[in-house]
Amino acid sequence: MTSEIKKVRQGLLGSTSFSQIRPETRDRLDAMCRVKSFSAGQIVAHAQEEMGFIGCVLTGILRMQKTLADGREHIVGLLVQGDIFGRAFDGAAEFSIEAATEVECCAFPKTEFETLLTQSPDLERALLLDITNELDRAREWLIVLSNQKIVGRIAGFLLLMCSRFRDIDHILLPRPEGIEVKIPISRADLAHLLGTRPESISRALHSLNDQGAIDILEPDRILIRDTKALARVADEDEIEAIATLQDLLKNHRPEH
């Protein structure tokens, strides 16, 4: 097995939606895939531009970015290992896709992918599950962004990282005293994602640090000490309704 095919299978298996596709379907995906690399800041696809491929993130992080009418940029979501992007049987997206970090992704030629999709019910089911999961993540994100206070949005973002990024190397590190989180995007990107300014992000993190919910180890390394405290700041009733966070909030309580 070549190194590129190993990367492809690692990326696809990183998506739980695609973990159950048949071996023969995976072999056909392997055969059509070409690994593409992008440097941080590079545009993968422009808004209103039809992509010629369906992509799967292998390593790194992509940002989905929308330019507002007044020229401001707003990040509407992040794509991480195992995430599928591109629109099969459809036109262009309303947002651009850019590399937030160094990125490798698998590119399946769109026409070939669509042909395989019509021939493989298992791939069709996997793509449908992936879309459903994406909708669930969007709903979770709306809960975080609905908080009027920036410190609440930061608290919710840190909690979501513990579920969204739990299977990605170098992002989360369980420690006896808590969960160490490596924030994988720049402070400017985080501000665009949360609808605020970089200096507001800094103030919010220091507020959480002063409350004992987190320790700031480095500007991009945070130790979460008290997930329940973060949930309270992020609006506990709303956050605890997110299924992927329920076990985290139950099992990571501070010791007294």
C-alpha positions as CSV (number, residue, x, y, z in Angstrom):
1,M,0.0,0.0,0.0
2,T,1.5,3.4,-1.0
3,S,1.9,6.2,1.4
4,E,-0.8,8.2,-0.4
5,I,-3.4,5.4,-0.1
6,K,-2.5,5.1,3.6
7,K,-3.2,8.8,4.0
8,V,-6.5,8.5,2.1
9,R,-7.7,5.6,4.3
10,Q,-6.6,7.5,7.5
11,G,-8.6,10.5,6.4
12,L,-11.7,8.6,5.4
13,L,-11.6,6.5,8.6
14,G,-11.3,9.7,10.6
15,S,-14.9,10.4,9.5
16,T,-17.2,8.0,11.4
17,S,-19.7,8.4,8.6
18,F,-17.3,6.7,6.1
19,S,-15.9,4.1,8.4
20,Q,-18.5,1.5,7.3
21,I,-18.1,1.7,3.5
22,R,-17.3,-1.6,1.7
23,P,-13.7,-2.5,0.9
24,E,-14.4,-2.5,-2.8
25,T,-15.9,1.1,-2.5
26,R,-12.8,2.2,-0.6
27,D,-10.5,0.7,-3.2
28,R,-12.3,2.7,-6.0
29,L,-11.9,5.8,-3.9
30,D,-8.2,5.1,-3.4
31,A,-7.8,4.7,-7.1
32,M,-9.3,8.1,-8.0
33,C,-7.9,10.1,-5.1
34,R,-5.1,12.6,-5.5
35,V,-3.5,14.2,-2.5
36,K,-3.3,18.0,-2.6
37,S,-1.3,20.2,-0.3
38,F,-2.1,23.8,0.7
39,S,0.0,26.3,2.7
40,A,-1.6,28.4,5.4
41,G,-3.7,31.2,3.9
42,Q,-4.0,29.6,0.5
43,I,-7.4,29.5,-1.1
44,V,-8.8,26.0,-1.9
45,A,-12.0,27.3,-3.5
46,H,-13.4,30.7,-4.1
47,A,-17.0,31.6,-3.2
48,Q,-19.4,31.1,-6.1
49,E,-16.7,28.9,-7.8
50,E,-17.6,25.3,-8.7
51,M,-15.0,23.0,-7.4
52,G,-13.8,20.2,-9.7
53,F,-13.4,17.8,-6.9
54,I,-14.9,16.5,-3.6
55,G,-12.4,16.8,-0.8
56,C,-11.6,15.0,2.4
57,V,-9.3,16.6,4.9
58,L,-6.3,14.4,5.8
59,T,-4.3,16.8,8.0
60,G,-4.6,20.4,9.1
61,I,-7.6,22.7,9.2
62,L,-9.6,24.5,6.6
63,R,-11.8,27.5,7.3
64,M,-15.0,28.2,5.5
65,Q,-15.1,32.0,5.1
66,K,-17.8,34.4,4.0
67,T,-17.3,38.0,3.0
68,L,-20.1,40.2,4.3
69,A,-21.6,43.1,2.3
70,D,-19.5,45.7,4.2
71,G,-16.3,43.8,3.4
72,R,-15.8,42.2,6.7
73,E,-14.7,38.6,6.8
74,H,-16.5,36.0,8.9
75,I,-15.5,32.4,9.4
76,V,-18.6,30.2,9.3
77,G,-17.0,26.9,10.2
78,L,-13.9,24.8,10.4
79,L,-13.1,21.6,8.5
80,V,-10.7,19.1,10.2
81,Q,-9.4,15.6,9.7
82,G,-12.1,13.3,8.2
83,D,-14.4,16.1,7.1
84,I,-15.8,16.0,3.6
85,F,-16.3,19.2,1.6
86,G,-17.5,20.1,-1.9
87,R,-21.0,19.7,-3.4
88,A,-21.9,16.6,-5.3
89,F,-24.6,17.0,-7.9
90,D,-24.8,20.7,-7.0
91,G,-23.3,24.1,-7.9
92,A,-20.9,26.4,-6.1
93,A,-20.9,27.2,-2.4
94,E,-21.7,30.6,-1.0
95,F,-18.4,30.8,1.0
96,S,-14.7,30.3,0.2
97,I,-12.6,27.5,1.6
98,E,-9.1,28.5,2.8
99,A,-6.3,26.8,4.6
100,A,-6.1,28.0,8.2
101,T,-2.9,25.8,8.7
102,E,-0.8,23.7,6.5
103,V,-3.2,21.2,5.0
104,E,-3.3,18.0,3.1
105,C,-6.5,16.8,1.6
106,C,-7.7,14.1,-0.7
107,A,-9.3,15.3,-3.9
108,F,-11.8,13.0,-5.7
109,P,-12.6,14.2,-9.2
110,K,-16.2,15.3,-9.0
111,T,-17.5,13.5,-12.1
112,E,-15.9,10.2,-11.0
113,F,-17.1,10.6,-7.4
114,E,-20.6,11.3,-8.6
115,T,-20.6,8.2,-10.8
116,L,-19.4,6.0,-7.9
117,L,-22.0,7.6,-5.7
118,T,-24.8,6.5,-8.0
119,Q,-23.4,2.9,-8.0
120,S,-22.6,2.5,-4.3
121,P,-25.4,2.7,-1.8
122,D,-22.9,2.4,1.0
123,L,-21.1,5.5,-0.2
124,E,-24.4,7.3,-0.7
125,R,-25.4,6.4,2.9
126,A,-22.0,7.6,4.2
127,L,-22.3,10.9,2.5
128,L,-25.9,11.4,3.9
129,L,-24.6,10.6,7.4
130,D,-21.8,13.1,6.9
131,I,-24.3,15.8,5.9
132,T,-26.5,15.0,8.9
133,N,-23.4,15.2,11.2
134,E,-22.5,18.6,9.7
135,L,-26.0,19.9,10.4
136,D,-25.7,18.7,14.0
137,R,-22.4,20.5,14.4
138,A,-23.9,23.7,12.9
139,R,-26.7,23.6,15.5
140,E,-24.2,23.1,18.3
141,W,-22.2,26.1,17.0
142,L,-25.3,28.2,16.9
143,I,-25.8,27.5,20.6
144,V,-22.3,28.7,21.4
145,L,-22.7,31.9,19.2
146,S,-26.0,32.7,20.8
147,N,-24.3,33.7,24.0
148,Q,-24.2,37.5,24.2
149,K,-20.9,37.6,26.2
150,I,-17.6,36.9,24.5
151,V,-16.4,35.0,27.5
152,G,-19.4,32.7,27.2
153,R,-18.6,32.0,23.5
154,I,-14.9,31.2,24.4
155,A,-16.1,28.8,27.1
156,G,-18.4,27.1,24.7
157,F,-15.7,26.9,22.0
158,L,-13.2,25.3,24.4
159,L,-15.9,22.7,25.4
160,L,-16.8,21.9,21.8
161,M,-13.1,21.4,21.0
162,C,-13.1,18.6,23.6
163,S,-15.7,16.7,21.5
164,R,-15.0,18.0,17.9
165,F,-11.3,17.5,18.1
166,R,-11.0,14.5,20.4
167,D,-9.7,12.1,17.7
168,I,-7.2,14.5,16.2
169,D,-3.5,14.2,17.2
170,H,-1.8,17.1,19.0
171,I,-5.0,18.9,19.7
172,L,-6.2,17.4,23.0
173,L,-4.0,15.9,25.8
174,P,-5.7,14.4,28.9
175,R,-3.7,15.3,32.0
176,P,-4.3,14.4,35.7
177,E,-5.3,18.0,36.4
178,G,-7.5,18.5,33.4
179,I,-7.5,18.6,29.6
180,E,-4.8,20.4,27.7
181,V,-6.1,22.0,24.5
182,K,-3.9,23.3,21.6
183,I,-5.9,26.0,19.9
184,P,-5.2,25.1,16.2
185,I,-6.0,28.4,14.5
186,S,-4.6,31.9,14.8
187,R,-6.0,34.4,17.3
188,A,-7.3,36.5,14.4
189,D,-9.1,33.4,12.9
190,L,-10.6,32.6,16.3
191,A,-11.9,36.2,16.6
192,H,-13.5,35.9,13.1
193,L,-15.0,32.6,14.1
194,L,-16.5,34.0,17.3
195,G,-17.6,37.4,15.9
196,T,-15.3,39.6,18.0
197,R,-11.8,41.1,18.1
198,P,-8.5,39.4,19.1
199,E,-8.1,41.6,22.2
200,S,-11.5,40.5,23.4
201,I,-10.5,36.9,23.0
202,S,-7.4,37.6,25.2
203,R,-9.5,39.4,27.9
204,A,-12.0,36.5,27.9
205,L,-9.3,33.9,28.3
206,H,-7.8,35.8,31.2
207,S,-11.2,36.1,32.8
208,L,-11.6,32.3,32.7
209,N,-8.1,31.9,34.0
210,D,-8.9,34.2,37.0
211,Q,-12.1,32.2,37.7
212,G,-10.0,29.0,37.9
213,A,-11.8,27.3,35.0
214,I,-8.6,27.2,32.9
215,D,-4.9,27.8,33.0
216,I,-3.3,29.7,30.2
217,L,-0.1,27.7,29.5
218,E,0.8,29.6,26.3
219,P,-1.3,31.9,24.1
220,D,-2.4,28.9,22.1
221,R,-2.2,26.2,24.9
222,I,-5.0,26.1,27.5
223,L,-5.4,23.7,30.4
224,I,-9.1,23.1,31.1
225,R,-9.4,22.5,34.8
226,D,-13.2,22.7,35.4
227,T,-15.5,21.8,32.6
228,K,-18.6,22.5,34.7
229,A,-17.4,26.0,35.4
230,L,-16.9,26.5,31.6
231,A,-20.5,25.2,31.1
232,R,-21.9,27.7,33.5
233,V,-20.2,30.5,31.8
234,A,-21.3,29.3,28.4
235,D,-25.0,28.9,29.6
236,E,-25.2,25.6,31.4
237,D,-28.7,24.6,30.3
238,E,-27.9,25.1,26.6
239,I,-24.5,23.5,26.7
240,E,-25.6,20.4,28.6
241,A,-28.2,19.8,25.9
242,I,-25.4,19.1,23.4
243,A,-25.2,15.3,23.2
244,T,-21.5,15.2,22.5
245,L,-20.7,17.2,25.6
246,Q,-22.9,15.3,28.1
247,D,-20.3,12.6,29.0
248,L,-17.5,15.2,29.2
249,L,-19.5,17.3,31.6
250,K,-20.4,14.3,33.7
251,N,-17.0,12.7,33.9
252,H,-14.7,15.7,34.2
253,R,-15.7,17.4,37.4
254,P,-13.2,19.2,39.6
255,E,-11.9,17.5,42.7
256,H,-12.5,19.1,46.0
